């Protein structure tokens, strides 16, 4: 790949996983990359610099963006990647406080970063904003409703924002990975209002997710898709990242809703009888 003239990129949540892979991939392609991390990043050789940043803090966001602007006077690419999830659980097994917490990071953190960076991109008359979404931005996730809700919000915000900024030389894209083998899965927080009624179903979904994660694609697949979107002359609003994500995108677009619904329930084994309840006869569709 031909190296580009140095452009300045800011990647949130870059201490590991998709964020780290993306920052490394952009640096290799010729970007001057600043990654961010809320916690102290683990030691290791990187081709980019790590800045401290908590996307839930206005002051922290302004400080990190201000530091990059102080050094270079511009930001050409913002990759919003920071986020977390709740371990598989029923929607009512998370308190409102926990629900607000995941939105504060996964959605409002992205909004904070965008609000801090866009004024600089407007002044320079160009820029790219790439938001790491998920196939759960267009598909449901039973026992992952809050995470899916944040990713649905990211989809709507990103597409609307792209229309607003397009005439100012700024484009916005969403990357939609499916299961990706990263430390993200190990850092899921537990629901804070567990109910015994969901215990067996919760365990079943957790087991299925673990099975799928064993064969998940590496974060480099997502990083390559980010680079493709960043360098595209006419970027798309949505990019599926990886084989499974592309299949799911096509399925959602062309398959009948009933087929998609049945496939989700079958894959997560949601209609298996719960031991504490009498089995109900299967329903034919």
C-alpha positions in Angstrom: 0.0 0.0 0.0 1.3 3.5 -0.9 2.0 5.5 2.2 -0.2 8.6 2.6 1.0 12.0 3.7 1.0 12.1 7.4 -2.5 12.7 8.8 -3.4 13.0 12.5 -5.6 10.3 13.9 -7.2 10.0 17.4 -8.4 6.5 18.5 -10.2 6.0 21.7 -10.0 2.8 23.8 -6.7 1.9 22.2 -4.9 0.1 25.1 -6.0 -3.4 23.7 -8.3 -5.2 21.3 -9.9 -3.4 18.4 -8.7 0.0 19.4 -5.1 -1.1 19.7 -5.2 -3.1 16.4 -6.8 -0.1 14.7 -4.2 2.4 16.0 -1.3 0.1 14.9 -2.9 -0.4 11.4 -3.3 3.3 10.9 0.2 4.0 12.1 1.6 1.4 9.7 -0.4 3.1 6.8 1.3 6.4 7.6 -1.0 8.2 10.0 0.4 9.9 13.1 -1.7 8.2 15.7 -2.7 9.0 19.2 -4.5 6.3 21.1 -6.3 6.8 24.4 -6.9 4.8 27.5 -9.0 5.4 30.6 -6.7 3.2 32.7 -2.9 3.1 32.6 -2.0 1.2 29.4 -0.1 -2.0 29.7 3.6 -1.8 28.9 4.7 -2.8 25.4 6.2 -1.5 22.2 3.7 0.5 20.2 3.9 2.6 17.0 1.6 5.2 18.5 1.4 7.3 21.7 -1.2 6.7 24.4 -2.9 9.7 26.0 -5.0 9.5 29.1 -8.7 9.9 28.4 -12.0 9.1 30.1 -14.8 9.6 27.5 -17.4 10.0 30.3 -15.6 13.2 31.5 -16.0 16.5 29.6 -12.8 17.8 31.1 -10.8 14.7 30.2 -12.1 14.8 26.6 -11.3 18.5 26.2 -7.8 17.9 27.6 -6.9 15.0 25.3 -8.3 16.7 22.1 -6.7 20.0 23.1 -3.3 18.3 23.5 -3.4 16.8 20.0 -4.5 20.2 18.6 -1.7 22.0 20.5 0.9 19.6 19.0 -0.4 19.5 15.4 -3.2 22.1 14.9 -5.5 19.6 13.3 -7.2 16.2 13.7 -7.9 14.4 10.4 -9.5 11.2 11.7 -11.4 10.3 14.9 -12.1 6.7 15.6 -14.6 6.3 18.4 -14.0 2.8 19.8 -14.2 3.1 23.7 -16.9 1.0 25.2 -17.9 -1.9 27.4 -20.7 -4.5 27.7 -22.7 -6.3 30.4 -22.4 -10.0 30.7 -25.4 -11.9 29.2 -28.4 -11.1 31.3 -32.1 -10.3 31.1 -32.8 -6.6 30.4 -34.5 -6.3 33.8 -31.4 -7.6 35.5 -29.6 -4.3 35.2 -30.6 -1.4 37.3 -31.3 2.0 35.8 -28.0 3.2 37.1 -26.2 0.4 35.2 -28.2 1.2 32.1 -27.2 4.8 32.3 -23.5 3.8 32.9 -23.3 1.8 29.6 -24.9 4.6 27.6 -22.6 7.1 29.3 -19.6 5.3 27.8 -20.8 3.6 24.6 -23.0 6.4 23.3 -22.6 9.7 25.2 -18.8 9.2 25.3 -18.9 9.0 21.5 -21.0 12.2 21.4 -18.5 14.0 23.7 -15.6 13.1 21.5 -17.5 14.1 18.4 -18.5 17.5 19.8 -14.9 18.2 20.8 -13.4 17.3 17.5 -15.9 18.5 14.9 -15.3 22.2 15.4 -11.6 21.7 14.5 -12.6 19.6 11.4 -15.1 22.3 10.3 -12.3 24.9 10.5 -9.9 22.8 8.5 -12.7 21.9 6.0 -12.1 18.2 6.1 -12.1 15.2 8.4 -13.3 11.6 9.0 -15.2 10.2 12.0 -15.4 6.5 12.2 -17.6 4.9 14.9 -17.1 1.3 16.0 -20.6 -0.1 16.0 -21.7 -3.7 15.8 -24.0 -6.0 14.0 -26.0 -5.5 17.1 -26.7 -2.0 15.7 -29.1 -3.6 13.2 -29.9 -6.9 15.0 -31.4 -7.7 18.4 -29.4 -9.4 21.1 -31.6 -11.2 23.6 -29.8 -11.1 27.0 -27.7 -8.3 25.7 -30.4 -5.6 25.2 -28.6 -2.7 26.8 -25.5 -3.2 24.7 -27.6 -3.6 21.6 -29.5 -0.5 22.4 -26.3 1.6 22.6 -25.2 0.3 19.2 -28.6 1.0 17.7 -28.1 4.6 19.0 -24.7 4.8 17.4 -26.1 3.8 14.0 -28.8 6.5 14.1 -26.5 9.2 15.4 -23.8 8.4 12.9 -26.0 8.3 9.8 -27.8 11.6 10.8 -24.5 13.3 11.6 -23.0 12.3 8.2 -25.8 14.1 6.4 -25.2 17.2 8.6 -21.4 17.4 8.0 -21.1 16.1 4.4 -21.2 19.5 2.8 -18.4 20.7 5.2 -15.9 18.1 4.0 -16.5 15.8 6.9 -17.7 12.2 6.5 -19.0 9.8 9.2 -19.0 6.0 8.9 -19.9 3.1 11.2 -18.0 -0.2 11.3 -20.1 -3.2 12.1 -18.1 -6.2 13.4 -19.7 -9.4 14.6 -18.0 -11.5 17.3 -14.3 -10.4 17.6 -11.6 -12.1 19.6 -10.5 -9.4 22.0 -10.2 -8.9 25.8 -13.6 -7.1 25.6 -15.3 -10.4 26.5 -13.1 -10.8 29.6 -14.0 -7.3 30.8 -17.8 -7.6 30.7 -19.4 -6.3 33.9 -21.9 -8.5 35.7 -25.6 -7.4 35.9 -26.3 -5.7 39.2 -29.9 -6.9 39.7 -29.8 -10.6 39.0 -33.1 -12.6 39.1 -33.3 -16.3 39.6 -36.0 -16.5 37.0 -33.3 -15.8 34.3 -30.6 -18.0 35.8 -30.8 -20.9 33.3 -31.4 -18.8 30.2 -28.6 -16.5 31.2 -26.2 -19.5 31.6 -27.3 -20.9 28.3 -26.7 -17.7 26.3 -23.4 -17.3 28.1 -22.3 -20.8 27.0 -23.4 -20.2 23.4 -21.5 -16.9 23.2 -18.4 -18.6 24.6 -18.6 -21.3 21.9 -18.9 -18.7 19.1 -16.1 -16.6 20.6 -13.7 -19.5 20.3 -13.9 -19.2 16.5 -14.2 -15.4 16.3 -12.2 -13.4 13.9 -9.2 -11.3 15.2 -9.4 -7.5 15.8 -7.1 -7.0 12.7 -10.2 -7.6 10.5 -11.9 -4.6 12.1 -8.7 -2.5 11.9 -8.4 -3.2 8.1 -12.0 -2.2 7.6 -11.4 1.1 9.5 -8.5 1.9 7.3 -10.6 1.1 4.2 -13.3 3.5 5.4 -10.7 6.2 6.4 -9.0 6.2 3.0 -12.1 5.8 0.8 -12.6 8.6 -1.7 -16.3 8.2 -1.4 -16.9 6.5 2.0 -20.0 4.5 2.8 -22.0 5.1 5.9 -21.8 1.4 7.0 -19.0 -1.2 6.6 -19.5 -4.7 7.8 -16.3 -6.1 9.2 -15.6 -9.8 8.6 -17.3 -12.8 7.0 -20.0 -13.3 9.7 -20.8 -9.6 9.8 -21.2 -9.5 6.0 -23.5 -12.5 6.1 -25.6 -11.1 8.9 -25.9 -7.7 7.0 -27.2 -9.5 3.9 -29.5 -11.7 6.0 -31.0 -8.7 7.7 -31.4 -6.9 4.4 -32.9 -9.6 2.2 -34.4 -12.4 4.4 -38.0 -12.3 5.7 -38.2 -10.9 9.2 -39.7 -14.1 10.5 -36.7 -16.1 9.2 -34.3 -13.7 10.9 -36.3 -13.9 14.1 -36.3 -17.7 14.1 -32.6 -17.9 13.3 -31.7 -15.7 16.3 -33.8 -17.8 18.6 -32.4 -21.1 17.3 -28.8 -19.9 17.4 -29.1 -18.8 21.1 -31.3 -21.8 21.9 -33.9 -19.5 23.5 -36.8 -22.0 23.0 -35.2 -24.8 24.9 -37.4 -25.9 27.8 -36.4 -24.3 31.2 -36.0 -27.0 33.8 -38.2 -25.2 36.3 -41.1 -24.8 33.9 -43.2 -27.4 32.1 -42.2 -27.8 28.5 -44.6 -26.3 26.0 -45.3 -27.9 22.6 -43.2 -26.5 19.7 -45.1 -24.0 17.6 -45.0 -24.4 13.8 -44.5 -21.3 11.6 
